[in-house]
Amino acid sequence: MKVVIVEDEKPAARRLSRMLNEFNIEAIAMLHSVEEAVNWFHTNEHPELLFLDIQLSDGLSFEIFEEVQINSAIIFTTAYDEYALKAFKLNSVDYLLKPIDADELENAINQFKKTQLSTPKLDLNIEQLKNLIAPSSKDYKKRFTVKIGQHLKMISIKTIECFYSENKATNMFTIDGRTYLVEDTLDQLEEKLHPEAFFRVSRKYFVNINAIKDIISYTNSRLKLILHTYNESEIIVSRERVKDFKNWID
């Protein structure tokens, strides 16, 4: 069986591909945006099964169906809460809650195989599904606005290596080596930062997954992180967060 993975977080896509390999299933393509998926499906033979993340970097994945007729069975992958998942149950659509569990993945694959043999392809009510999901979608910060003298500067979330607390203030460090004060505390940022992009490694630090240059074993079963630019002080993954951190980067 051949499948396609549509997932904007590349580490998550690679992890799902490795998990599928355990079931002798090949991911023939990993697509990371609505635009990339639309272009691919316009020019390639559709696979038997599609693993589709809901929230992509350039919009909801439902927008793909507005541009191209998908001929594949679909298993959605999502980090949405239980309210949003009711939409899937109402539409009899299979889904996997992220981070994806190996046993649940196996069950979904087996269910797909049974459905493929016994019933025709499900006709998805995409508009109904989209309307049910969209209101519960959570908007994470895409940029921060900071004050510099009499000026306001907008800083894209993609350019931020880390956030850290120091002297009862919250600082934001960017890839160009600059530090800015932000009004939010780290606890408040926990609700505003996308959990697939940022991880709170300790009480003091949030780090961007794309900013990590190296990971080093450290004392007391902890980990030390080296970022591409930030080197003002050591960033240590606290012992109680190491397991979750490893799952996050996998």
C-alpha positions in Angstrom: 0.0 0.0 0.0 1.2 3.5 -0.9 0.2 6.6 1.1 0.9 10.3 1.0 1.4 12.4 4.2 0.3 16.0 4.3 1.8 17.6 7.4 3.4 21.0 7.8 5.8 20.0 10.6 8.6 18.1 8.9 9.7 16.2 12.0 6.1 15.0 12.6 5.9 13.9 8.9 9.1 11.9 9.1 8.0 10.3 12.4 4.7 9.1 10.8 6.6 7.9 7.8 8.9 5.8 10.0 5.9 4.4 11.9 4.2 3.4 8.6 7.4 1.6 7.5 6.9 -0.7 10.4 3.7 -1.9 8.7 5.4 -2.2 5.3 3.6 0.9 4.1 5.5 3.4 1.9 5.0 7.1 2.1 5.6 8.1 -1.5 5.4 11.8 -0.8 5.4 14.2 2.2 3.7 17.5 1.5 3.9 20.4 3.9 1.3 23.0 2.7 -2.0 23.5 1.0 -0.3 24.9 -2.1 2.2 22.1 -2.3 -0.5 19.4 -1.9 -2.7 20.9 -4.6 0.2 21.0 -7.0 1.2 17.4 -6.3 -2.4 16.0 -6.6 -2.8 17.8 -9.9 0.2 16.1 -11.4 0.5 12.7 -9.7 -1.5 9.5 -9.4 -3.4 9.6 -6.1 -2.4 7.0 -3.5 -4.8 4.6 -1.8 -4.6 6.4 1.5 -3.9 10.0 2.6 -2.8 11.1 6.1 -4.0 14.7 6.3 -3.1 17.2 9.0 -5.9 19.8 9.5 -3.9 22.9 10.2 -1.2 23.5 7.6 1.3 26.4 7.4 -0.8 28.3 4.8 -4.4 27.4 5.9 -6.8 24.5 6.7 -6.2 21.4 4.7 -9.8 21.4 3.7 -8.9 24.1 1.2 -7.1 21.3 -0.8 -10.5 19.8 -1.7 -11.7 23.2 -3.1 -8.9 23.0 -5.7 -8.7 19.3 -6.6 -10.9 16.1 -6.5 -9.1 13.7 -4.1 -9.5 10.1 -5.0 -7.9 8.7 -1.9 -9.3 7.5 1.4 -8.4 9.9 4.2 -7.3 9.6 7.8 -7.0 13.0 9.4 -4.3 13.7 12.0 -5.1 16.4 14.5 -4.2 17.9 17.9 -7.7 19.3 18.4 -9.7 18.9 21.5 -12.7 16.5 22.0 -15.3 19.1 20.9 -13.7 19.4 17.5 -13.4 15.6 17.2 -17.2 15.2 17.4 -17.2 16.6 13.8 -15.3 13.5 12.7 -17.6 11.1 14.4 -20.6 12.8 12.9 -19.1 12.4 9.5 -17.8 8.9 10.1 -14.3 10.0 9.2 -11.3 8.3 10.8 -8.8 10.4 12.6 -5.7 10.0 14.8 -4.9 12.3 17.7 -1.4 13.7 17.8 1.1 12.7 18.9 0.2 9.5 17.1 0.2 6.3 19.0 1.5 3.1 17.2 -1.4 1.0 18.3 -3.9 3.5 17.2 -2.2 3.9 13.9 -2.4 0.1 13.4 -6.1 0.1 14.2 -6.8 2.9 11.8 -4.9 1.0 9.0 -6.7 -2.2 9.7 -10.1 -0.3 9.7 -9.2 1.2 6.4 -8.4 -2.2 4.9 -11.8 -3.6 6.1 -13.7 -0.6 4.8 -11.9 -0.7 1.5 -13.0 -4.3 1.0 -16.6 -4.0 2.2 -17.9 -0.6 1.4 -17.6 2.1 -1.3 -15.4 5.1 -0.8 -16.8 7.5 1.8 -18.3 10.7 0.3 -17.0 13.4 2.6 -19.2 16.4 3.4 -16.2 18.7 3.5 -18.1 21.9 4.0 -19.9 20.5 7.0 -16.7 19.1 8.4 -14.9 22.5 7.8 -17.7 24.5 9.5 -17.6 22.2 12.5 -13.9 22.2 12.9 -13.0 25.8 12.0 -14.7 27.5 15.0 -12.7 25.4 17.5 -9.4 25.9 15.7 -6.9 27.7 17.9 -5.0 30.6 16.6 -1.4 30.7 17.7 0.8 33.8 17.6 2.3 34.4 14.1 4.2 37.6 15.1 5.0 39.8 18.1 5.0 43.5 18.2 7.6 45.2 20.3 8.3 48.8 21.1 11.7 50.3 20.3 11.9 53.9 21.4 9.0 55.6 19.6 8.6 52.9 17.1 6.8 49.6 16.9 8.5 46.6 15.3 6.7 43.4 14.1 8.7 40.2 14.5 7.7 37.0 12.8 7.5 33.9 15.0 9.7 32.1 12.5 12.6 34.4 13.3 12.5 33.7 17.1 15.0 31.2 18.5 13.9 31.3 22.1 12.0 33.1 24.9 13.6 33.2 28.4 12.9 34.9 31.7 15.5 37.0 33.4 15.2 39.4 36.3 11.4 39.0 36.4 11.2 40.0 32.7 10.5 37.9 29.6 13.0 38.2 26.7 12.7 37.2 23.1 15.9 36.3 21.2 15.9 36.3 17.4 18.0 34.7 14.7 19.8 37.9 14.0 21.2 38.0 17.6 18.9 40.6 19.0 17.0 40.5 22.3 13.6 42.2 22.9 11.4 42.5 25.9 7.9 41.1 25.6 4.9 41.7 27.9 3.8 38.1 28.3 5.1 35.8 31.0 6.3 32.3 30.0 3.1 30.9 31.5 1.1 33.2 29.2 3.2 32.3 26.2 2.4 28.6 26.8 -1.1 29.3 25.5 0.0 31.5 22.6 2.9 29.5 21.0 2.3 26.6 18.7 3.2 23.4 20.6 4.8 21.8 17.5 7.1 24.7 17.0 8.0 25.7 20.6 8.7 23.7 23.7 9.2 24.8 27.2 12.4 23.0 28.2 12.5 24.4 31.7 10.9 27.1 33.9 13.2 29.6 32.2 13.2 28.7 28.5 11.0 28.2 25.5 12.9 27.1 22.4 12.0 26.9 18.7 12.6 23.5 17.2 14.2 25.0 14.1 16.7 26.8 16.3 18.2 23.7 17.8 21.7 23.0 16.4 22.8 20.3 18.8 21.6 18.2 21.7 24.1 17.0 24.3 23.7 14.5 27.2 24.1 16.4 30.5 24.3 15.6 34.2 21.4 14.1 36.2 19.7 12.6 33.1 19.2 16.1 31.6 19.9 17.5 28.1 21.9 20.5 27.0 20.8 22.4 23.9 23.0 24.4 21.6 21.1 26.9 19.4 22.3 28.3 16.1 22.7 31.9 17.5 21.8 32.2 21.1 24.8 31.5 23.5 24.2 33.9 26.4 23.8 31.1 28.9 23.3 27.3 29.0 19.9 26.0 28.0 19.2 22.8 29.9 16.2 20.5 29.5 15.0 19.8 33.0 14.9 16.1 34.0 11.2 16.0 34.3 10.7 17.4 30.8 13.3 15.2 29.0 10.8 12.4 28.0 8.3 14.9 26.6 11.1 16.8 24.8 12.3 13.6 23.1 8.7 12.9 21.9 8.5 16.5 20.7 11.6 16.3 18.5 10.9 12.7 17.2 
